[in-house]
Amino acid sequence: MSKAQAAAETARDRLDFVTRREMDELREAVERLAARIERLERQDPTP
């Protein structure tokens, strides 16, 4: 394997793409968690 091919393989391994659907699902999960944290903090404001 040439150096260029090895470098391309390494770069390809480092790139990690997600679909728009996966990103939307992640965003929704984070929003639900943020809302849950907010509700919990209102119940007991002491740390």
PyMOL Python script that loads the backbone (N, CA, C, O; Angstrom):
from pymol import cmd

cmd.read_pdbstr("""\
ATOM      1  N   MET A   1       0.852  -1.175   0.000  1.00  0.00           N
ATOM      2  CA  MET A   1       0.000   0.000   0.000  1.00  0.00           C
ATOM      3  C   MET A   1       0.897   1.237   0.000  1.00  0.00           C
ATOM      4  O   MET A   1       1.848   1.327   0.775  1.00  0.00           O
ATOM      5  N   SER A   2       0.584   2.171  -0.867  1.00  0.00           N
ATOM      6  CA  SER A   2       1.399   3.381  -0.948  1.00  0.00           C
ATOM      7  C   SER A   2       1.088   4.305   0.216  1.00  0.00           C
ATOM      8  O   SER A   2       0.092   4.136   0.919  1.00  0.00           O
ATOM      9  N   LYS A   3       1.950   5.273   0.402  1.00  0.00           N
ATOM     10  CA  LYS A   3       1.737   6.248   1.479  1.00  0.00           C
ATOM     11  C   LYS A   3       0.436   7.019   1.258  1.00  0.00           C
ATOM     12  O   LYS A   3      -0.291   7.303   2.210  1.00  0.00           O
ATOM     13  N   ALA A   4       0.149   7.355   0.013  1.00  0.00           N
ATOM     14  CA  ALA A   4      -1.076   8.104  -0.290  1.00  0.00           C
ATOM     15  C   ALA A   4      -2.313   7.276   0.058  1.00  0.00           C
ATOM     16  O   ALA A   4      -3.275   7.792   0.628  1.00  0.00           O
ATOM     17  N   GLN A   5      -2.279   5.996  -0.288  1.00  0.00           N
ATOM     18  CA  GLN A   5      -3.418   5.135   0.026  1.00  0.00           C
ATOM     19  C   GLN A   5      -3.588   4.991   1.540  1.00  0.00           C
ATOM     20  O   GLN A   5      -4.709   5.013   2.049  1.00  0.00           O
ATOM     21  N   ALA A   6      -2.480   4.845   2.247  1.00  0.00           N
ATOM     22  CA  ALA A   6      -2.534   4.718   3.706  1.00  0.00           C
ATOM     23  C   ALA A   6      -3.085   5.991   4.328  1.00  0.00           C
ATOM     24  O   ALA A   6      -3.893   5.935   5.255  1.00  0.00           O
ATOM     25  N   ALA A   7      -2.651   7.134   3.822  1.00  0.00           N
ATOM     26  CA  ALA A   7      -3.136   8.407   4.339  1.00  0.00           C
ATOM     27  C   ALA A   7      -4.630   8.556   4.067  1.00  0.00           C
ATOM     28  O   ALA A   7      -5.372   9.043   4.920  1.00  0.00           O
ATOM     29  N   ALA A   8      -5.070   8.142   2.889  1.00  0.00           N
ATOM     30  CA  ALA A   8      -6.488   8.233   2.541  1.00  0.00           C
ATOM     31  C   ALA A   8      -7.317   7.327   3.451  1.00  0.00           C
ATOM     32  O   ALA A   8      -8.401   7.716   3.887  1.00  0.00           O
ATOM     33  N   GLU A   9      -6.827   6.145   3.736  1.00  0.00           N
ATOM     34  CA  GLU A   9      -7.535   5.235   4.636  1.00  0.00           C
ATOM     35  C   GLU A   9      -7.635   5.827   6.039  1.00  0.00           C
ATOM     36  O   GLU A   9      -8.687   5.750   6.673  1.00  0.00           O
ATOM     37  N   THR A  10      -6.561   6.407   6.516  1.00  0.00           N
ATOM     38  CA  THR A  10      -6.554   7.017   7.842  1.00  0.00           C
ATOM     39  C   THR A  10      -7.540   8.179   7.894  1.00  0.00           C
ATOM     40  O   THR A  10      -8.300   8.305   8.855  1.00  0.00           O
ATOM     41  N   ALA A  11      -7.533   9.018   6.878  1.00  0.00           N
ATOM     42  CA  ALA A  11      -8.460  10.151   6.830  1.00  0.00           C
ATOM     43  C   ALA A  11      -9.896   9.660   6.780  1.00  0.00           C
ATOM     44  O   ALA A  11     -10.762  10.212   7.459  1.00  0.00           O
ATOM     45  N   ARG A  12     -10.158   8.637   5.993  1.00  0.00           N
ATOM     46  CA  ARG A  12     -11.510   8.093   5.874  1.00  0.00           C
ATOM     47  C   ARG A  12     -11.980   7.550   7.214  1.00  0.00           C
ATOM     48  O   ARG A  12     -13.145   7.720   7.575  1.00  0.00           O
ATOM     49  N   ASP A  13     -11.097   6.904   7.951  1.00  0.00           N
ATOM     50  CA  ASP A  13     -11.450   6.375   9.263  1.00  0.00           C
ATOM     51  C   ASP A  13     -11.775   7.495  10.252  1.00  0.00           C
ATOM     52  O   ASP A  13     -12.603   7.308  11.144  1.00  0.00           O
ATOM     53  N   ARG A  14     -11.142   8.640  10.105  1.00  0.00           N
ATOM     54  CA  ARG A  14     -11.361   9.752  11.026  1.00  0.00           C
ATOM     55  C   ARG A  14     -12.644  10.509  10.739  1.00  0.00           C
ATOM     56  O   ARG A  14     -13.203  11.138  11.638  1.00  0.00           O
ATOM     57  N   LEU A  15     -13.117  10.458   9.509  1.00  0.00           N
ATOM     58  CA  LEU A  15     -14.344  11.159   9.141  1.00  0.00           C
ATOM     59  C   LEU A  15     -15.544  10.326   9.588  1.00  0.00           C
ATOM     60  O   LEU A  15     -15.619   9.129   9.311  1.00  0.00           O
ATOM     61  N   ASP A  16     -16.456  10.958  10.263  1.00  0.00           N
ATOM     62  CA  ASP A  16     -17.639  10.262  10.744  1.00  0.00           C
ATOM     63  C   ASP A  16     -18.854  11.108  10.417  1.00  0.00           C
ATOM     64  O   ASP A  16     -19.075  12.152  11.031  1.00  0.00           O
ATOM     65  N   PHE A  17     -19.630  10.668   9.468  1.00  0.00           N
ATOM     66  CA  PHE A  17     -20.788  11.427   9.015  1.00  0.00           C
ATOM     67  C   PHE A  17     -22.068  10.864   9.610  1.00  0.00           C
ATOM     68  O   PHE A  17     -22.201   9.653   9.783  1.00  0.00           O
ATOM     69  N   VAL A  18     -22.999  11.739   9.918  1.00  0.00           N
ATOM     70  CA  VAL A  18     -24.314  11.313  10.384  1.00  0.00           C
ATOM     71  C   VAL A  18     -25.357  11.857   9.418  1.00  0.00           C
ATOM     72  O   VAL A  18     -25.146  12.870   8.750  1.00  0.00           O
ATOM     73  N   THR A  19     -26.467  11.172   9.362  1.00  0.00           N
ATOM     74  CA  THR A  19     -27.541  11.625   8.472  1.00  0.00           C
ATOM     75  C   THR A  19     -28.293  12.772   9.127  1.00  0.00           C
ATOM     76  O   THR A  19     -28.190  12.988  10.335  1.00  0.00           O
ATOM     77  N   ARG A  20     -29.040  13.494   8.332  1.00  0.00           N
ATOM     78  CA  ARG A  20     -29.854  14.591   8.859  1.00  0.00           C
ATOM     79  C   ARG A  20     -30.869  14.038   9.866  1.00  0.00           C
ATOM     80  O   ARG A  20     -31.140  14.670  10.887  1.00  0.00           O
ATOM     81  N   ARG A  21     -31.428  12.860   9.576  1.00  0.00           N
ATOM     82  CA  ARG A  21     -32.401  12.242  10.475  1.00  0.00           C
ATOM     83  C   ARG A  21     -31.766  11.951  11.834  1.00  0.00           C
ATOM     84  O   ARG A  21     -32.367  12.218  12.875  1.00  0.00           O
ATOM     85  N   GLU A  22     -30.553  11.406  11.822  1.00  0.00           N
ATOM     86  CA  GLU A  22     -29.856  11.124  13.080  1.00  0.00           C
ATOM     87  C   GLU A  22     -29.571  12.414  13.853  1.00  0.00           C
ATOM     88  O   GLU A  22     -29.689  12.448  15.078  1.00  0.00           O
ATOM     89  N   MET A  23     -29.200  13.458  13.142  1.00  0.00           N
ATOM     90  CA  MET A  23     -28.918  14.740  13.787  1.00  0.00           C
ATOM     91  C   MET A  23     -30.195  15.328  14.378  1.00  0.00           C
ATOM     92  O   MET A  23     -30.173  15.868  15.484  1.00  0.00           O
ATOM     93  N   ASP A  24     -31.298  15.229  13.656  1.00  0.00           N
ATOM     94  CA  ASP A  24     -32.581  15.719  14.161  1.00  0.00           C
ATOM     95  C   ASP A  24     -33.008  14.946  15.409  1.00  0.00           C
ATOM     96  O   ASP A  24     -33.503  15.534  16.371  1.00  0.00           O
ATOM     97  N   GLU A  25     -32.814  13.620  15.387  1.00  0.00           N
ATOM     98  CA  GLU A  25     -33.157  12.801  16.546  1.00  0.00           C
ATOM     99  C   GLU A  25     -32.305  13.182  17.751  1.00  0.00           C
ATOM    100  O   GLU A  25     -32.808  13.245  18.873  1.00  0.00           O
ATOM    101  N   LEU A  26     -31.042  13.432  17.528  1.00  0.00           N
ATOM    102  CA  LEU A  26     -30.147  13.847  18.609  1.00  0.00           C
ATOM    103  C   LEU A  26     -30.569  15.201  19.171  1.00  0.00           C
ATOM    104  O   LEU A  26     -30.598  15.393  20.387  1.00  0.00           O
ATOM    105  N   ARG A  27     -30.894  16.130  18.290  1.00  0.00           N
ATOM    106  CA  ARG A  27     -31.334  17.459  18.713  1.00  0.00           C
ATOM    107  C   ARG A  27     -32.601  17.356  19.572  1.00  0.00           C
ATOM    108  O   ARG A  27     -32.714  18.024  20.600  1.00  0.00           O
ATOM    109  N   GLU A  28     -33.551  16.518  19.147  1.00  0.00           N
ATOM    110  CA  GLU A  28     -34.778  16.335  19.903  1.00  0.00           C
ATOM    111  C   GLU A  28     -34.503  15.719  21.275  1.00  0.00           C
ATOM    112  O   GLU A  28     -35.117  16.116  22.266  1.00  0.00           O
ATOM    113  N   ALA A  29     -33.597  14.767  21.339  1.00  0.00           N
ATOM    114  CA  ALA A  29     -33.250  14.139  22.612  1.00  0.00           C
ATOM    115  C   ALA A  29     -32.619  15.153  23.560  1.00  0.00           C
ATOM    116  O   ALA A  29     -32.929  15.167  24.751  1.00  0.00           O
ATOM    117  N   VAL A  30     -31.746  15.989  23.042  1.00  0.00           N
ATOM    118  CA  VAL A  30     -31.103  17.020  23.864  1.00  0.00           C
ATOM    119  C   VAL A  30     -32.146  18.013  24.364  1.00  0.00           C
ATOM    120  O   VAL A  30     -32.093  18.434  25.520  1.00  0.00           O
ATOM    121  N   GLU A  31     -33.089  18.390  23.513  1.00  0.00           N
ATOM    122  CA  GLU A  31     -34.145  19.316  23.926  1.00  0.00           C
ATOM    123  C   GLU A  31     -35.006  18.706  25.037  1.00  0.00           C
ATOM    124  O   GLU A  31     -35.381  19.395  25.986  1.00  0.00           O
ATOM    125  N   ARG A  32     -35.315  17.410  24.913  1.00  0.00           N
ATOM    126  CA  ARG A  32     -36.106  16.745  25.958  1.00  0.00           C
ATOM    127  C   ARG A  32     -35.329  16.701  27.271  1.00  0.00           C
ATOM    128  O   ARG A  32     -35.897  16.928  28.339  1.00  0.00           O
ATOM    129  N   LEU A  33     -34.047  16.414  27.194  1.00  0.00           N
ATOM    130  CA  LEU A  33     -33.222  16.394  28.404  1.00  0.00           C
ATOM    131  C   LEU A  33     -33.133  17.772  29.048  1.00  0.00           C
ATOM    132  O   LEU A  33     -33.216  17.895  30.270  1.00  0.00           O
ATOM    133  N   ALA A  34     -32.967  18.798  28.236  1.00  0.00           N
ATOM    134  CA  ALA A  34     -32.889  20.164  28.766  1.00  0.00           C
ATOM    135  C   ALA A  34     -34.187  20.531  29.467  1.00  0.00           C
ATOM    136  O   ALA A  34     -34.160  21.144  30.534  1.00  0.00           O
ATOM    137  N   ALA A  35     -35.319  20.167  28.884  1.00  0.00           N
ATOM    138  CA  ALA A  35     -36.614  20.459  29.503  1.00  0.00           C
ATOM    139  C   ALA A  35     -36.760  19.684  30.808  1.00  0.00           C
ATOM    140  O   ALA A  35     -37.279  20.215  31.790  1.00  0.00           O
ATOM    141  N   ARG A  36     -36.313  18.456  30.826  1.00  0.00           N
ATOM    142  CA  ARG A  36     -36.401  17.645  32.045  1.00  0.00           C
ATOM    143  C   ARG A  36     -35.525  18.228  33.150  1.00  0.00           C
ATOM    144  O   ARG A  36     -35.943  18.291  34.306  1.00  0.00           O
ATOM    145  N   ILE A  37     -34.339  18.644  32.808  1.00  0.00           N
ATOM    146  CA  ILE A  37     -33.435  19.255  33.789  1.00  0.00           C
ATOM    147  C   ILE A  37     -34.054  20.527  34.350  1.00  0.00           C
ATOM    148  O   ILE A  37     -34.001  20.780  35.553  1.00  0.00           O
ATOM    149  N   GLU A  38     -34.635  21.316  33.470  1.00  0.00           N
ATOM    150  CA  GLU A  38     -35.276  22.559  33.914  1.00  0.00           C
ATOM    151  C   GLU A  38     -36.405  22.267  34.907  1.00  0.00           C
ATOM    152  O   GLU A  38     -36.522  22.936  35.934  1.00  0.00           O
ATOM    153  N   ARG A  39     -37.232  21.270  34.600  1.00  0.00           N
ATOM    154  CA  ARG A  39     -38.320  20.900  35.518  1.00  0.00           C
ATOM    155  C   ARG A  39     -37.774  20.415  36.857  1.00  0.00           C
ATOM    156  O   ARG A  39     -38.291  20.786  37.911  1.00  0.00           O
ATOM    157  N   LEU A  40     -36.744  19.597  36.821  1.00  0.00           N
ATOM    158  CA  LEU A  40     -36.153  19.078  38.055  1.00  0.00           C
ATOM    159  C   LEU A  40     -35.543  20.190  38.895  1.00  0.00           C
ATOM    160  O   LEU A  40     -35.663  20.180  40.120  1.00  0.00           O
ATOM    161  N   GLU A  41     -34.896  21.140  38.255  1.00  0.00           N
ATOM    162  CA  GLU A  41     -34.283  22.239  38.988  1.00  0.00           C
ATOM    163  C   GLU A  41     -35.341  23.141  39.624  1.00  0.00           C
ATOM    164  O   GLU A  41     -35.100  23.712  40.687  1.00  0.00           O
ATOM    165  N   ARG A  42     -36.478  23.274  39.009  1.00  0.00           N
ATOM    166  CA  ARG A  42     -37.569  24.085  39.591  1.00  0.00           C
ATOM    167  C   ARG A  42     -38.148  23.400  40.822  1.00  0.00           C
ATOM    168  O   ARG A  42     -38.603  24.075  41.746  1.00  0.00           O
ATOM    169  N   GLN A  43     -38.137  22.082  40.849  1.00  0.00           N
ATOM    170  CA  GLN A  43     -38.675  21.341  41.994  1.00  0.00           C
ATOM    171  C   GLN A  43     -37.796  21.517  43.221  1.00  0.00           C
ATOM    172  O   GLN A  43     -38.306  21.675  44.330  1.00  0.00           O
ATOM    173  N   ASP A  44     -36.485  21.491  43.038  1.00  0.00           N
ATOM    174  CA  ASP A  44     -35.557  21.592  44.162  1.00  0.00           C
ATOM    175  C   ASP A  44     -34.420  22.526  43.755  1.00  0.00           C
ATOM    176  O   ASP A  44     -33.435  22.079  43.167  1.00  0.00           O
ATOM    177  N   PRO A  45     -34.544  23.803  44.059  1.00  0.00           N
ATOM    178  CA  PRO A  45     -33.545  24.774  43.591  1.00  0.00           C
ATOM    179  C   PRO A  45     -32.197  24.687  44.296  1.00  0.00           C
ATOM    180  O   PRO A  45     -31.247  25.347  43.876  1.00  0.00           O
ATOM    181  N   THR A  46     -32.088  23.885  45.361  1.00  0.00           N
ATOM    182  CA  THR A  46     -30.789  23.779  46.030  1.00  0.00           C
ATOM    183  C   THR A  46     -29.909  22.768  45.309  1.00  0.00           C
ATOM    184  O   THR A  46     -30.400  21.747  44.826  1.00  0.00           O
ATOM    185  N   PRO A  47     -28.612  23.046  45.236  1.00  0.00           N
ATOM    186  CA  PRO A  47     -27.706  22.108  44.527  1.00  0.00           C
ATOM    187  C   PRO A  47     -27.503  20.805  45.250  1.00  0.00           C
ATOM    188  O   PRO A  47     -26.773  19.939  44.768  1.00  0.00           O
TER     189      PRO A  47
END
""", "prot")
cmd.dss("prot")
cmd.show_as("cartoon", "prot")
cmd.util.cbc("prot")
cmd.orient("prot")
